Amino acid sequence: MIKVVKFGGSSLADAGQFRKVADIVRGDASRRYVVASAPGKRDPHDEKVTDLLLQCYYLAKDKKDIDAIFERICDRYRDIIVGLGMDFSLEEDFANIKTSVLHHAGRHYVASRGEYLNSKILAAYLGFAFIDAEDCVFFDEKDRFIPDRTDAAVKNLLSMHEYAVIPGFYGVNTDGSIRTFSRGGSDITGSIVAAAAGAEIYENWTDVSGMLMCDPRIVENPLPIPEITYRELRELSYMGATVLHEDAIFPVRKAGIPINIRNTNAPGDPGTMIVPKATTNVVDTVITGIAGKKGITAIHVEKDMMNSEVGFGRKVLEVLENHNVSFEHLPSGIDTMSVLVASKAVEECKGAITAEIVKAVNPDSITLVENLALIAVVGRGMVNTEGTAARVFAALAGEKVNIRMIDQGSSEINIIVAVEEKNYEKTINTIYREFVK
């Protein structure tokens, strides 16, 4: 059995956290491949090493002194090494990196060095091989990730080492320069390594014990989610849940490998299992999670006999496409069509869009409704439970929340409602209370 484990920045912030990570890895011989992040914050007032490295990059770019900040970076790693009682030195690496920064190395190179250095320490501490991501993670000349070439290279290097540490977040471009992932960071690397290794499970260790049913900044002490399918996760992620970005799960989702989100500071907690197919569709709470996003504008288009006018919808969407605006949702009726878009995307062109839609389809009326929020109620248990939608609407009606739009996908695992932004938090709390007693 092979497990690939990824540790986030908070899990590798100092020597104490390194010891926790080592105990976790050594506690299970099947945890053979480790993907490491750069040191995160040690306390709320601390700074991430990656942020400090980028400060050095911009100072050097402006021909300003980087000595003080760069020394802080070196001291972070020295403190970890001393705290672990290791006979190990990164001084040569520090000197090489500083020289590169002063000679205007690329931003991606500078940003990636946090993972590089942390992984070298962790590999030495665990007694594992160190595999540099620049030897096996590839991007093309347009900075696009090359999955097939990467998969083959990672498989080849892993075959040479029974146990290894690989830095996350970066790879190499066709010209030999370092390139970082734009979104997902070390999570993407972990997923790539898990897929290449043919892992039975990919453990993603962070500072929370799995996913929660909704944002704890909105709902007090929401329940954790024991098990969630990739489909449910995609629905929640699209609506703003931020545990894992879609790019970070694609390699393991494609390979059918489950992800276990675990807490480095509470390793005994089971965390959340993200699985291709759930073990059961019977969920105590009926719903799996609630997520939402603010800043939505609805463009309502009305026209009698719209449904008999061939190409009507295409013409409306072409206007948005011409302004490089994508839509969030597209609920419609026989004589009405509503296009929901991000308000920021149409902020500078809503007048032009309205005028062009009028010219394109000659509607009876067109209305823009701004300051809306979308809330998604997601759950595979909804398919086998009668009256879920009725419970959502009745609960909101009881709290006098006006629903501006309702959209239920054909998959029946989500219900989306649009409400006024001022009712965003109230809506989420109301729905949560309805299903979680």
C-alpha positions as CSV (number, residue, x, y, z in Angstrom):
1,M,0.0,0.0,0.0
2,I,1.2,3.5,-0.8
3,K,0.1,6.7,0.7
4,V,1.2,10.2,-0.5
5,V,1.0,12.8,2.2
6,K,1.1,16.6,1.7
7,F,1.8,19.0,4.6
8,G,0.8,22.7,4.4
9,G,2.8,25.7,5.7
10,S,1.3,25.7,9.1
11,S,2.3,22.0,9.5
12,L,6.0,22.9,8.8
13,A,6.3,26.3,10.4
14,D,8.9,25.5,13.0
15,A,10.8,22.6,14.7
16,G,7.9,21.6,16.9
17,Q,5.6,21.2,13.8
18,F,8.4,19.3,12.0
19,R,8.4,16.8,14.9
20,K,4.6,16.3,14.6
21,V,5.0,15.7,10.9
22,A,7.8,13.2,11.4
23,D,5.7,11.3,14.0
24,I,2.8,11.1,11.5
25,V,5.0,9.9,8.6
26,R,6.9,7.4,10.7
27,G,3.7,6.2,12.3
28,D,2.7,4.5,9.1
29,A,5.2,2.8,6.8
30,S,2.9,3.2,3.8
31,R,3.3,7.0,4.0
32,R,6.2,6.8,1.5
33,Y,6.1,10.0,-0.4
34,V,5.8,13.4,1.2
35,V,5.1,16.8,-0.5
36,A,6.1,19.8,1.6
37,S,5.1,23.5,1.6
38,A,7.2,26.4,2.7
39,P,7.1,27.5,6.4
40,G,3.8,29.3,7.3
41,K,3.0,31.6,10.1
42,R,4.0,30.5,13.6
43,D,1.5,32.9,15.1
44,P,-1.0,35.5,13.8
45,H,1.6,38.2,13.8
46,D,4.2,36.2,12.0
47,E,5.0,36.3,8.2
48,K,5.1,33.4,5.8
49,V,8.5,32.6,4.3
50,T,7.2,32.9,0.8
51,D,5.9,36.4,1.5
52,L,9.4,37.3,2.8
53,L,11.0,35.9,-0.3
54,L,8.8,38.0,-2.5
55,Q,9.7,41.1,-0.5
56,C,13.3,40.4,-1.3
57,Y,12.4,40.0,-5.0
58,Y,10.7,43.3,-5.2
59,L,13.4,45.1,-3.2
60,A,16.1,43.7,-5.5
61,K,14.0,44.7,-8.5
62,D,14.0,48.3,-7.2
63,K,17.8,48.0,-6.4
64,K,17.2,48.2,-2.7
65,D,19.0,46.4,0.1
66,I,17.6,42.9,0.9
67,D,20.1,41.9,3.7
68,A,17.8,42.3,6.7
69,I,14.8,40.5,5.3
70,F,16.9,37.7,3.7
71,E,18.7,37.1,7.0
72,R,15.2,36.7,8.6
73,I,14.5,34.0,6.1
74,C,17.8,32.2,6.7
75,D,17.2,32.4,10.5
76,R,13.8,30.7,10.1
77,Y,15.5,27.7,8.6
78,R,18.4,27.8,11.0
79,D,16.0,27.8,13.9
80,I,14.3,24.7,12.5
81,I,17.5,22.9,12.0
82,V,18.9,23.7,15.5
83,G,15.5,22.9,17.1
84,L,15.6,19.5,15.5
85,G,19.1,18.9,16.7
86,M,20.3,18.2,13.2
87,D,23.8,18.2,11.8
88,F,22.7,19.8,8.6
89,S,23.5,23.0,6.8
90,L,21.8,25.1,4.1
91,E,24.4,27.9,4.0
92,E,25.5,27.1,0.5
93,D,21.9,27.1,-0.7
94,F,21.3,30.5,1.1
95,A,24.3,32.0,-0.7
96,N,23.2,30.7,-4.1
97,I,19.6,31.9,-3.6
98,K,20.7,35.4,-2.4
99,T,23.1,35.7,-5.4
100,S,20.2,34.7,-7.7
101,V,17.8,37.2,-6.2
102,L,20.4,40.0,-6.4
103,H,21.0,39.1,-10.1
104,H,17.2,39.5,-10.7
105,A,16.2,35.8,-10.8
106,G,12.6,35.4,-11.9
107,R,9.7,36.0,-9.5
108,H,8.7,32.3,-9.8
109,Y,12.2,31.1,-8.9
110,V,12.3,33.3,-5.8
111,A,8.7,32.4,-4.7
112,S,9.6,28.7,-5.0
113,R,12.6,28.6,-2.7
114,G,10.6,28.3,0.5
115,E,9.3,24.9,-0.5
116,Y,12.7,23.9,-1.9
117,L,14.6,24.6,1.4
118,N,11.9,23.2,3.7
119,S,11.8,20.0,1.7
120,K,15.6,19.5,1.9
121,I,15.4,19.8,5.7
122,L,12.4,17.4,6.0
123,A,14.1,14.9,3.7
124,A,17.2,14.9,5.8
125,Y,15.3,14.7,9.1
126,L,13.2,11.8,7.9
127,G,16.1,10.1,6.2
128,F,14.2,10.1,2.9
129,A,15.5,10.9,-0.6
130,F,15.0,14.5,-1.9
131,I,13.4,14.8,-5.3
132,D,13.5,18.3,-6.8
133,A,10.2,19.2,-8.4
134,E,12.1,20.9,-11.2
135,D,13.3,17.5,-12.4
136,C,9.8,16.1,-12.9
137,V,7.1,18.8,-13.0
138,F,6.9,20.5,-16.4
139,F,5.3,23.5,-18.0
140,D,5.3,24.5,-21.7
141,E,6.4,27.7,-23.3
142,K,3.0,29.3,-22.6
143,D,3.3,28.4,-18.9
144,R,0.7,25.6,-19.2
145,F,1.2,22.5,-17.1
146,I,2.1,19.4,-19.1
147,P,0.4,16.5,-17.3
148,D,1.5,13.5,-19.4
149,R,5.2,14.3,-19.4
150,T,5.1,15.2,-15.7
151,D,3.3,11.9,-14.8
152,A,5.9,9.9,-16.7
153,A,8.8,11.7,-15.1
154,V,7.4,11.5,-11.6
155,K,6.7,7.8,-12.0
156,N,10.3,7.3,-13.1
157,L,11.9,9.1,-10.2
158,L,9.6,7.5,-7.6
159,S,10.5,4.1,-8.9
160,M,14.1,4.8,-7.9
161,H,13.2,5.7,-4.3
162,E,11.1,3.8,-1.8
163,Y,10.7,6.9,0.3
164,A,11.1,10.5,-0.8
165,V,10.2,14.2,-0.1
166,I,9.2,16.4,-3.0
167,P,8.7,20.2,-2.7
168,G,5.3,21.5,-3.8
169,F,4.2,24.5,-5.7
170,Y,6.7,24.6,-8.6
171,G,8.2,22.9,-11.6
172,V,10.2,23.9,-14.7
173,N,9.5,25.6,-18.0
174,T,10.8,24.6,-21.4
175,D,13.5,27.2,-21.2
176,G,14.8,25.8,-17.9
177,S,13.3,28.5,-15.7
178,I,11.3,27.8,-12.5
179,R,7.5,28.1,-12.9
180,T,5.0,28.1,-10.0
181,F,1.4,27.0,-10.1
182,S,-0.9,29.9,-10.3
183,R,-3.6,28.3,-8.1
184,G,-3.6,25.4,-5.7
185,G,0.1,25.5,-4.9
186,S,1.5,22.5,-3.1
187,D,-1.9,20.8,-3.1
188,I,-1.6,20.3,-6.9
189,T,1.9,18.8,-6.5
190,G,0.6,16.4,-3.9
191,S,-2.2,15.3,-6.2
192,I,0.2,14.9,-9.1
193,V,2.5,12.7,-7.0
194,A,-0.4,10.6,-5.6
195,A,-1.7,9.9,-9.1
196,A,1.8,9.0,-10.4
197,A,2.5,6.8,-7.4
198,G,-0.8,4.9,-7.8
199,A,-1.5,5.7,-4.2
200,E,-4.4,4.1,-2.5
201,I,-5.0,7.4,-0.6
202,Y,-3.8,11.0,-0.7
203,E,-3.6,12.5,2.7
204,N,-3.7,16.3,2.8
205,W,-2.5,17.5,6.2
206,T,-3.4,21.0,7.3
207,D,-4.5,22.9,10.5
208,V,-8.2,21.9,10.4
209,S,-9.8,18.5,11.0
210,G,-11.4,18.3,7.6
211,M,-14.1,20.2,5.8
212,L,-16.9,21.9,7.7
213,M,-20.5,22.1,6.6
214,C,-20.3,25.8,6.1
215,D,-18.1,28.8,6.8
216,P,-17.3,29.0,10.6
217,R,-17.1,32.8,10.2
218,I,-20.8,32.8,9.4
219,V,-22.1,29.8,11.4
220,E,-20.8,29.1,14.9
221,N,-19.2,25.7,15.3
222,P,-20.5,24.1,12.1
223,L,-20.4,20.3,12.0
224,P,-17.5,18.6,10.1
225,I,-18.2,16.6,7.0
226,P,-17.1,13.0,7.4
227,E,-17.4,12.0,3.8
228,I,-18.0,14.0,0.6
229,T,-17.9,13.0,-3.1
230,Y,-15.9,14.8,-5.7
231,R,-19.1,16.0,-7.3
232,E,-20.3,17.6,-4.1
233,L,-16.9,19.1,-3.5
234,R,-16.9,20.7,-7.0
235,E,-20.3,22.2,-6.3
236,L,-19.2,23.7,-3.0
237,S,-15.8,24.8,-4.4
238,Y,-17.5,26.6,-7.3
239,M,-19.6,28.5,-4.8
240,G,-16.8,29.7,-2.7
241,A,-15.7,26.8,-0.3
242,T,-11.9,27.1,-0.3
243,V,-10.5,23.9,1.2
244,L,-9.1,22.6,-2.0
245,H,-9.1,24.2,-5.5
246,E,-10.5,22.2,-8.4
247,D,-7.0,22.2,-10.1
248,A,-5.6,20.5,-6.9
249,I,-7.9,17.5,-7.0
250,F,-8.1,16.8,-10.7
251,P,-5.2,14.4,-11.0
252,V,-6.4,12.2,-8.1
253,R,-10.1,12.5,-9.1
254,K,-9.2,11.3,-12.6
255,A,-7.3,8.4,-11.1
256,G,-10.1,7.6,-8.6
257,I,-7.9,8.1,-5.6
258,P,-9.6,9.3,-2.4
259,I,-8.3,12.3,-0.5
260,N,-8.2,12.4,3.3
261,I,-8.0,15.9,4.8
262,R,-6.4,15.6,8.2
263,N,-5.2,17.9,11.0
264,T,-1.5,17.8,11.9
265,N,-2.2,19.2,15.3
266,A,-4.9,16.5,16.0
267,P,-3.7,13.5,14.1
268,G,-6.2,11.2,15.8
269,D,-9.2,13.0,14.2
270,P,-10.5,11.1,11.2
271,G,-10.9,14.3,9.1
272,T,-12.9,14.4,5.9
273,M,-12.8,11.7,3.2
274,I,-13.2,13.0,-0.4
275,V,-14.2,10.0,-2.5
276,P,-15.2,9.2,-6.1
277,K,-18.3,7.4,-4.9
278,A,-19.9,7.6,-1.4
279,T,-20.3,4.5,0.7
280,T,-23.9,5.6,1.3
281,N,-26.4,8.2,0.2
282,V,-28.1,8.2,3.5
283,V,-26.8,11.3,5.3
284,D,-28.1,12.2,8.8
285,T,-28.3,15.9,8.0
286,V,-29.7,15.3,4.4
287,I,-27.4,18.0,3.1
288,T,-23.6,17.8,2.9
289,G,-22.7,21.5,3.0
290,I,-23.7,25.1,2.3
291,A,-21.6,27.6,0.4
292,G,-22.1,30.9,-1.3
293,K,-20.7,34.0,-3.0
294,K,-21.6,37.7,-3.0
295,G,-21.3,40.2,-5.8
296,I,-23.8,38.9,-8.3
297,T,-25.8,40.8,-10.9
298,A,-28.8,39.3,-12.7
299,I,-29.7,40.3,-16.2
300,H,-33.4,39.5,-16.7
301,V,-34.5,39.4,-20.3
302,E,-38.3,39.0,-21.2
303,K,-39.9,38.5,-24.5
304,D,-43.1,36.8,-25.6
305,M,-42.7,33.6,-27.6
306,M,-38.9,33.6,-26.8
307,N,-38.9,29.9,-26.8
308,S,-39.9,29.8,-30.5
309,E,-37.2,32.2,-31.6
310,V,-34.2,30.1,-32.7
311,G,-30.9,31.3,-31.5
312,F,-32.3,33.7,-28.8
313,G,-30.2,32.4,-26.0
314,R,-27.1,32.2,-28.1
315,K,-27.4,35.9,-29.2
316,V,-27.7,37.0,-25.6
317,L,-24.7,35.0,-24.5
318,E,-22.7,36.2,-27.5
319,V,-23.0,39.8,-26.2
320,L,-21.5,38.6,-22.9
321,E,-18.8,36.7,-24.7
322,N,-17.9,39.8,-26.8
323,H,-17.2,41.6,-23.5
324,N,-15.2,38.6,-22.1
325,V,-17.9,38.0,-19.4
326,S,-18.8,34.4,-18.3
327,F,-22.0,33.6,-16.6
328,E,-22.5,32.0,-13.2
329,H,-26.0,30.5,-13.7
330,L,-28.6,30.6,-16.4
331,P,-32.2,30.0,-15.0
332,S,-34.9,30.5,-17.6
333,G,-38.6,30.1,-18.4
334,I,-40.7,30.1,-21.5
335,D,-40.7,33.8,-22.0
336,T,-37.9,34.8,-19.6
337,M,-34.1,34.3,-19.5
338,S,-31.9,35.3,-16.6
339,V,-28.2,35.5,-16.8
340,L,-26.3,35.7,-13.5
341,V,-22.8,37.2,-13.7
342,A,-20.1,38.4,-11.3
343,S,-20.8,42.1,-10.7
344,K,-17.1,43.0,-11.0
345,A,-17.1,41.5,-14.5
346,V,-19.8,43.9,-15.8
347,E,-19.0,46.9,-13.6
348,E,-17.5,48.9,-16.5
349,C,-19.7,47.6,-19.4
350,K,-23.2,46.9,-18.1
351,G,-24.6,49.8,-20.0
352,A,-23.0,48.6,-23.2
353,I,-24.1,45.0,-22.6
354,T,-27.7,46.1,-22.0
355,A,-27.8,48.1,-25.2
356,E,-26.3,45.3,-27.2
357,I,-28.7,42.7,-25.9
358,V,-31.6,45.1,-26.9
359,K,-30.1,45.4,-30.4
360,A,-29.5,41.6,-30.7
361,V,-32.8,40.2,-29.6
362,N,-35.3,43.2,-29.3
363,P,-36.7,42.0,-25.9
364,D,-40.0,43.3,-24.4
365,S,-38.0,44.3,-21.3
366,I,-34.5,44.0,-19.9
367,T,-33.7,44.6,-16.2
368,L,-30.4,44.5,-14.2
369,V,-30.7,43.5,-10.5
370,E,-27.5,44.1,-8.5
371,N,-26.3,43.4,-5.0
372,L,-27.3,39.7,-5.1
373,A,-25.7,36.7,-3.4
374,L,-25.9,33.0,-4.4
375,I,-26.2,30.3,-1.9
376,A,-25.8,26.6,-2.8
377,V,-27.2,23.8,-0.7
378,V,-25.4,20.6,-1.7
379,G,-25.9,17.0,-0.8
380,R,-26.2,13.6,-2.3
381,G,-28.7,12.7,0.4
382,M,-31.1,15.2,-1.1
383,V,-31.8,12.8,-4.0
384,N,-33.4,10.2,-1.7
385,T,-35.1,12.6,0.7
386,E,-38.5,14.1,-0.2
387,G,-39.3,17.7,0.6
388,T,-35.7,19.1,0.8
389,A,-36.4,22.1,-1.4
390,A,-39.7,22.8,0.5
391,R,-37.8,22.8,3.8
392,V,-35.3,25.3,2.4
393,F,-38.0,27.7,1.1
394,A,-40.2,27.3,4.2
395,A,-37.3,28.1,6.5
396,L,-36.3,31.2,4.6
397,A,-39.9,32.3,4.4
398,G,-40.2,32.0,8.1
399,E,-37.2,34.3,8.5
400,K,-38.7,36.7,5.9
401,V,-35.9,36.2,3.5
402,N,-37.0,37.1,0.0
403,I,-35.7,34.6,-2.6
404,R,-34.9,36.3,-5.9
405,M,-34.1,33.2,-7.9
406,I,-34.2,29.4,-7.5
407,D,-32.2,27.0,-9.6
408,Q,-31.9,23.2,-9.1
409,G,-29.5,21.3,-11.2
410,S,-30.6,18.1,-13.0
411,S,-28.2,16.1,-10.9
412,E,-30.5,16.9,-7.9
413,I,-27.5,17.2,-5.6
414,N,-27.8,21.0,-5.3
415,I,-30.3,23.8,-4.8
416,I,-29.2,27.3,-5.5
417,V,-31.0,30.4,-4.3
418,A,-30.3,34.0,-5.0
419,V,-31.0,36.6,-2.2
420,E,-30.2,40.2,-1.6
421,E,-26.6,40.5,-0.3
422,K,-27.8,42.0,3.0
423,N,-29.5,38.6,3.7
424,Y,-26.4,36.5,2.8
425,E,-25.3,35.5,6.3
426,K,-28.9,35.2,7.5
427,T,-29.8,32.8,4.7
428,I,-26.8,30.5,5.4
429,N,-27.6,30.4,9.1
430,T,-31.3,29.7,8.5
431,I,-30.6,26.8,6.2
432,Y,-28.0,25.3,8.5
433,R,-30.4,25.5,11.5
434,E,-33.1,23.8,9.4
435,F,-31.1,20.8,8.7
436,V,-28.7,20.6,11.6
437,K,-30.5,20.3,14.9
